[in-house]
Amino acid sequence: MDHPSYEQVILDVNRCAGRLEHIRQCYLHRTDDDDEPPPEDLEDQRDLEGFNSSDDDDDDDNPHSIDDHDCDQDRENKTALISGECNVSNEEEEKCERIAKDLQYQRKLKKKLAKLIVNLLTKKPHLHYYQGFHDVCLTYMIIYGEQEAFKKLDEIVDSHFSIFMQPTMAETQEFLNLIPMILGLHDQRVGKFLEEAEVGTIFALSWVITWFSHVIPNERDVETIFAHLERTDDPHMILYLCAEIVLYKKDELLRLEPEMSTVHHFLCQVPRKEKLPIDELLQKAVTSFQRWPPEYVKQQLDQYRKDKLRVHNYNFVKSFAQNFLPLLASIVSSPRSRTAIVVFVIASTLALQFDRWTR
């Protein structure tokens, strides 16, 4: 595996240990009773079928294997568990054994996740890995299993994620710029408020490029979002969902001071802290998509930029004239009238040129 993105993949995979455990609890041990403890033997679970194949040791000879990149904290935890520092009682001993199994499971899943990502990128060399794609792959792998996840991603990555997998973030930024336009079409107050706050679109970056898998703690909601978005041919649907989530909190949003850091922090926390009605928001996103298709939103964005440029150029010419005319008057009153005429011609030419730009 000599893919140039492999080192970054390893770093990102090792950072997601917390989410691995959270997903394990949500998906691998779903029961009717949420308080029921997970089964003792992870290896016997049917849901792990996709992760327990005999190729666990395929990467043992790889100099960049997951084992060589385990987090220091994981090593400390394993050392404490193996040395028996937790042996206070039978109950505590059982708990330690269970945690040890969880750590083993995490290590195994990390290895398979890295393998999935690198194999996919190797097959699609025109795509570039980005930080956050590992969250997408992890979600697919947990839902479908390793082999089926590869097939699903192979089918969908070019149509839905290639925008984010370019050499630069220019296309991603342009993609995100549609969110404020959708919000403005819904509610001009929200659009103007966000513009006044100069909050931009960075608050929605992790929402979009990970399909909310990095920010929504409820994995069932994440699964619902993935199931809906992968059935949608147009990759822009995620933008409409982002807009609906912002609108869901618009009353609280509009009560804030239009200050960038305050608004940015508030918006970033919405999917993390709120129990969102995902099904309802997805339905509203579909309605918005049908009412204002992406091409229409792009046209509105182009018109908005032209109007903004026109206003900017008008203000520039106005300021130029206000500051230049007094100087011109003083030059005209001087005995060097030729100089005054030359300056006047130059100023007129510039003014005419700016007037053309503003049309």
C-alpha positions as CSV (number, residue, x, y, z in Angstrom):
1,M,0.0,0.0,0.0
2,D,2.1,2.9,-1.3
3,H,-0.7,5.3,-1.8
4,P,0.6,8.8,-0.9
5,S,-2.4,9.5,1.4
6,Y,-1.8,6.4,3.6
7,E,0.0,8.2,6.4
8,Q,-2.8,10.7,6.7
9,V,-5.3,7.9,6.7
10,I,-3.5,6.1,9.5
11,L,-3.5,9.3,11.6
12,D,-7.2,10.0,11.1
13,V,-8.1,6.4,11.7
14,N,-6.2,6.4,15.0
15,R,-8.0,9.6,16.1
16,C,-11.4,8.0,15.7
17,A,-11.1,5.5,18.6
18,G,-13.8,7.3,20.6
19,R,-16.3,7.1,17.8
20,L,-15.4,3.4,17.1
21,E,-16.5,2.6,20.6
22,H,-19.6,4.7,20.4
23,I,-20.6,3.1,17.2
24,R,-19.9,-0.3,18.6
25,Q,-22.4,0.4,21.4
26,C,-25.0,1.7,19.0
27,Y,-24.8,-0.8,16.2
28,L,-23.2,-4.0,17.4
29,H,-25.2,-4.4,20.6
30,R,-28.6,-3.1,19.7
31,T,-31.2,-4.6,22.0
32,D,-34.7,-3.9,23.1
33,D,-33.4,-2.9,26.5
34,D,-30.9,-0.1,26.1
35,D,-29.5,-0.8,29.6
36,E,-28.6,-4.4,28.8
37,P,-24.8,-4.8,28.9
38,P,-23.0,-5.9,25.7
39,P,-22.4,-9.6,25.2
40,E,-19.2,-11.0,26.6
41,D,-17.9,-12.5,23.4
42,L,-17.6,-9.9,20.6
43,E,-16.3,-12.6,18.2
44,D,-19.7,-14.4,18.3
45,Q,-21.8,-11.4,17.3
46,R,-23.6,-11.7,13.9
47,D,-23.1,-8.0,13.3
48,L,-19.3,-8.5,13.3
49,E,-19.5,-10.9,10.4
50,G,-18.0,-8.3,8.1
51,F,-15.1,-7.6,10.4
52,N,-13.9,-11.1,11.5
53,S,-12.6,-12.6,8.3
54,S,-9.3,-14.3,8.3
55,D,-7.4,-11.4,6.6
56,D,-6.8,-9.6,10.0
57,D,-3.1,-10.3,9.7
58,D,-2.8,-9.3,6.0
59,D,-1.1,-6.1,7.0
60,D,1.3,-7.6,9.5
61,D,4.2,-7.1,7.1
62,N,3.2,-3.6,6.3
63,P,5.7,-1.2,7.9
64,H,2.9,1.4,8.3
65,S,0.4,-1.0,9.9
66,I,-2.1,0.3,12.4
67,D,-0.3,-1.5,15.2
68,D,2.7,0.7,14.7
69,H,0.5,3.8,15.0
70,D,-1.6,3.0,18.0
71,C,-2.4,6.0,20.2
72,D,-0.2,6.4,23.3
73,Q,-3.3,6.4,25.4
74,D,-4.4,3.0,24.0
75,R,-1.0,1.6,24.9
76,E,-1.3,2.9,28.5
77,N,-4.8,1.5,28.8
78,K,-3.7,-1.9,27.5
79,T,-0.7,-1.9,29.9
80,A,-2.9,-1.1,32.9
81,L,-5.4,-3.8,31.9
82,I,-2.9,-6.5,31.3
83,S,-0.9,-5.8,34.4
84,G,-4.1,-6.3,36.5
85,E,-4.1,-2.8,38.0
86,C,-7.9,-2.9,37.9
87,N,-8.2,-6.2,39.9
88,V,-10.2,-4.9,42.8
89,S,-13.1,-7.3,42.7
90,N,-14.6,-9.9,40.4
91,E,-16.9,-7.3,39.0
92,E,-14.1,-4.9,38.3
93,E,-12.0,-7.8,36.8
94,E,-14.9,-8.6,34.4
95,K,-15.1,-5.0,33.5
96,C,-11.4,-4.9,32.7
97,E,-11.6,-8.0,30.6
98,R,-14.5,-6.5,28.6
99,I,-12.6,-3.2,28.0
100,A,-9.6,-5.3,26.9
101,K,-11.8,-7.0,24.3
102,D,-13.1,-3.6,23.2
103,L,-9.6,-2.3,22.7
104,Q,-8.8,-5.4,20.7
105,Y,-11.9,-4.9,18.6
106,Q,-11.0,-1.2,18.0
107,R,-7.5,-2.2,16.9
108,K,-8.9,-4.8,14.5
109,L,-11.5,-2.3,13.1
110,K,-8.9,0.4,12.7
111,K,-6.8,-1.9,10.6
112,K,-9.8,-2.8,8.4
113,L,-10.9,0.8,8.0
114,A,-7.4,1.9,6.9
115,K,-7.4,-1.0,4.4
116,L,-10.8,-0.1,3.0
117,I,-9.8,3.6,2.5
118,V,-6.5,2.8,0.9
119,N,-7.9,0.2,-1.4
120,L,-10.6,2.6,-2.5
121,L,-8.2,5.4,-3.2
122,T,-5.8,3.1,-5.0
123,K,-8.6,2.1,-7.3
124,K,-9.5,5.7,-7.8
125,P,-6.2,7.6,-8.2
126,H,-7.9,10.7,-9.5
127,L,-9.4,11.3,-6.0
128,H,-7.6,12.8,-3.1
129,Y,-8.1,11.8,0.5
130,Y,-9.4,14.5,2.8
131,Q,-9.7,14.5,6.6
132,G,-13.2,13.4,7.4
133,F,-13.5,10.8,4.7
134,H,-12.6,8.2,7.2
135,D,-15.8,9.0,9.1
136,V,-17.8,8.3,5.9
137,C,-16.0,5.0,5.3
138,L,-16.3,4.0,8.9
139,T,-20.1,4.5,8.9
140,Y,-20.5,2.5,5.7
141,M,-18.3,-0.3,7.1
142,I,-20.3,-0.5,10.3
143,I,-23.6,-0.5,8.5
144,Y,-22.7,-2.9,5.6
145,G,-19.6,-4.8,6.6
146,E,-16.2,-4.4,4.9
147,Q,-16.8,-5.9,1.5
148,E,-20.2,-4.4,0.9
149,A,-19.0,-1.0,2.2
150,F,-16.3,-1.1,-0.5
151,K,-18.9,-1.8,-3.2
152,K,-21.2,0.9,-1.9
153,L,-18.4,3.5,-1.7
154,D,-17.0,2.4,-5.1
155,E,-20.5,3.2,-6.6
156,I,-21.2,6.5,-4.8
157,V,-17.8,8.2,-4.2
158,D,-17.4,9.7,-7.7
159,S,-21.0,11.2,-7.7
160,H,-21.3,12.3,-4.1
161,F,-17.9,12.9,-2.6
162,S,-15.5,13.7,-5.5
163,I,-16.3,17.4,-5.0
164,F,-14.4,17.2,-1.7
165,M,-11.6,15.0,-3.1
166,Q,-10.0,17.5,-5.4
167,P,-6.4,18.9,-5.1
168,T,-7.7,22.1,-3.6
169,M,-10.7,23.1,-1.5
170,A,-12.0,25.6,-4.2
171,E,-14.8,23.3,-5.4
172,T,-15.8,22.4,-1.8
173,Q,-16.0,26.1,-0.9
174,E,-18.1,26.9,-3.9
175,F,-20.3,24.0,-3.0
176,L,-20.7,25.3,0.5
177,N,-21.5,28.8,-0.7
178,L,-25.0,27.6,-1.8
179,I,-26.1,27.1,1.8
180,P,-26.5,30.8,2.6
181,M,-28.5,31.2,-0.7
182,I,-30.8,28.4,0.3
183,L,-31.3,29.9,3.7
184,G,-32.0,33.3,2.1
185,L,-34.6,31.8,-0.2
186,H,-36.3,30.3,2.9
187,D,-36.1,33.3,5.1
188,Q,-34.5,36.6,4.2
189,R,-34.0,37.5,7.8
190,V,-31.8,34.5,8.4
191,G,-29.8,35.2,5.2
192,K,-29.2,38.9,6.2
193,F,-28.4,38.0,9.7
194,L,-25.7,35.5,8.7
195,E,-24.3,38.0,6.2
196,E,-24.2,40.7,8.8
197,A,-22.4,38.3,11.2
198,E,-19.9,37.4,8.5
199,V,-20.0,33.8,9.7
200,G,-19.4,32.3,6.3
201,T,-19.9,28.6,5.7
202,I,-17.1,27.0,7.7
203,F,-19.6,26.0,10.4
204,A,-21.1,23.5,7.9
205,L,-17.8,22.1,6.5
206,S,-17.7,19.0,8.7
207,W,-21.5,18.6,8.3
208,V,-21.2,18.4,4.5
209,I,-18.0,16.4,3.9
210,T,-18.8,13.7,6.5
211,W,-22.6,13.7,5.9
212,F,-22.9,14.6,9.6
213,S,-21.2,11.4,10.8
214,H,-18.5,13.4,12.5
215,V,-20.9,15.7,14.5
216,I,-24.2,13.9,15.2
217,P,-23.7,11.6,18.2
218,N,-26.8,9.5,17.5
219,E,-25.6,6.8,15.1
220,R,-29.1,5.8,14.2
221,D,-29.7,9.4,12.9
222,V,-26.5,9.2,11.0
223,E,-27.6,5.9,9.4
224,T,-30.9,7.5,8.4
225,I,-29.1,10.4,6.8
226,F,-26.8,8.1,4.9
227,A,-29.6,5.9,3.7
228,H,-31.5,9.0,2.4
229,L,-28.5,10.7,0.8
230,E,-27.2,7.7,-1.0
231,R,-30.6,7.2,-2.6
232,T,-30.5,10.7,-4.0
233,D,-28.8,11.1,-7.3
234,D,-27.9,14.7,-6.7
235,P,-25.1,15.4,-4.2
236,H,-26.5,18.8,-3.4
237,M,-29.2,17.3,-1.1
238,I,-26.8,17.5,1.8
239,L,-26.8,21.3,1.5
240,Y,-30.6,21.5,1.8
241,L,-30.4,19.3,4.9
242,C,-27.8,21.7,6.4
243,A,-30.1,24.6,5.7
244,E,-33.1,22.9,7.3
245,I,-31.0,22.2,10.5
246,V,-30.1,25.9,10.7
247,L,-33.7,26.9,10.1
248,Y,-34.8,24.5,12.8
249,K,-33.0,26.8,15.3
250,K,-33.6,30.1,13.6
251,D,-35.6,31.6,16.5
252,E,-32.7,31.1,18.9
253,L,-30.3,32.1,16.1
254,L,-31.9,35.5,15.4
255,R,-31.9,36.3,19.1
256,L,-28.1,36.2,19.1
257,E,-25.8,39.2,18.5
258,P,-24.7,39.2,14.9
259,E,-21.1,38.5,15.8
260,M,-19.0,36.0,14.0
261,S,-17.5,33.9,16.8
262,T,-20.8,33.8,18.7
263,V,-22.9,32.7,15.7
264,H,-20.3,30.2,14.5
265,H,-20.1,28.5,17.9
266,F,-23.9,28.4,18.2
267,L,-24.3,26.8,14.7
268,C,-21.4,24.3,15.3
269,Q,-23.1,23.0,18.4
270,V,-26.6,22.5,17.0
271,P,-26.1,18.9,15.5
272,R,-23.8,18.0,18.5
273,K,-26.1,19.0,21.3
274,E,-29.7,19.0,19.8
275,K,-31.9,15.9,19.4
276,L,-32.9,16.8,15.9
277,P,-36.0,15.4,14.2
278,I,-34.0,14.0,11.3
279,D,-36.9,12.3,9.4
280,E,-38.8,15.6,9.4
281,L,-35.8,17.7,8.4
282,L,-35.0,15.3,5.5
283,Q,-38.6,15.6,4.2
284,K,-38.3,19.4,4.4
285,A,-35.0,19.2,2.6
286,V,-36.6,17.3,-0.2
287,T,-39.4,19.9,-0.5
288,S,-36.8,22.7,-0.6
289,F,-34.8,20.8,-3.2
290,Q,-37.9,20.5,-5.4
291,R,-38.9,24.1,-4.9
292,W,-35.4,25.6,-5.5
293,P,-33.3,23.1,-7.5
294,P,-29.5,23.5,-7.4
295,E,-29.3,25.2,-10.8
296,Y,-31.7,27.9,-9.6
297,V,-29.8,28.4,-6.4
298,K,-26.6,28.7,-8.4
299,Q,-28.2,31.4,-10.6
300,Q,-29.3,33.3,-7.5
301,L,-25.7,33.1,-6.2
302,D,-24.3,34.4,-9.5
303,Q,-26.9,37.3,-9.4
304,Y,-26.1,38.0,-5.8
305,R,-22.4,38.3,-6.6
306,K,-23.1,40.6,-9.6
307,D,-25.2,42.9,-7.4
308,K,-22.6,42.9,-4.7
309,L,-19.9,43.8,-7.2
310,R,-22.0,46.5,-8.7
311,V,-22.6,48.1,-5.3
312,H,-18.9,47.7,-4.4
313,N,-17.8,49.4,-7.7
314,Y,-20.4,52.2,-7.3
315,N,-19.1,53.0,-3.8
316,F,-15.6,52.9,-5.1
317,V,-16.3,55.4,-7.9
318,K,-18.3,57.6,-5.5
319,S,-15.5,57.6,-3.0
320,F,-13.0,58.2,-5.7
321,A,-14.9,61.2,-7.0
322,Q,-15.5,62.7,-3.6
323,N,-11.8,62.5,-2.8
324,F,-10.5,63.4,-6.2
325,L,-12.7,66.4,-7.2
326,P,-11.3,68.8,-4.5
327,L,-7.8,67.9,-5.7
328,L,-8.9,68.5,-9.3
329,A,-10.4,71.8,-8.4
330,S,-7.1,73.0,-6.8
331,I,-5.2,71.8,-9.9
332,V,-7.5,73.6,-12.3
333,S,-7.0,76.8,-10.3
334,S,-3.3,76.6,-10.7
335,P,-1.5,78.1,-13.7
336,R,-0.6,74.7,-15.0
337,S,-3.9,74.1,-16.8
338,R,-2.4,71.4,-19.1
339,T,-1.7,69.2,-16.1
340,A,-5.3,69.7,-15.0
341,I,-6.7,68.7,-18.4
342,V,-4.5,65.5,-18.4
343,V,-5.6,64.5,-14.9
344,F,-9.3,65.2,-15.8
345,V,-9.1,63.0,-18.9
346,I,-7.5,60.1,-16.9
347,A,-10.2,60.5,-14.2
348,S,-13.0,60.5,-16.7
349,T,-11.6,57.4,-18.4
350,L,-11.4,55.5,-15.1
351,A,-15.0,56.6,-14.2
352,L,-16.3,55.4,-17.5
353,Q,-14.5,52.1,-17.1
354,F,-16.0,51.5,-13.7
355,D,-19.4,52.4,-15.0
356,R,-19.1,49.6,-17.6
357,W,-18.1,47.2,-14.8
358,T,-21.1,48.0,-12.8
359,R,-23.6,47.3,-15.5
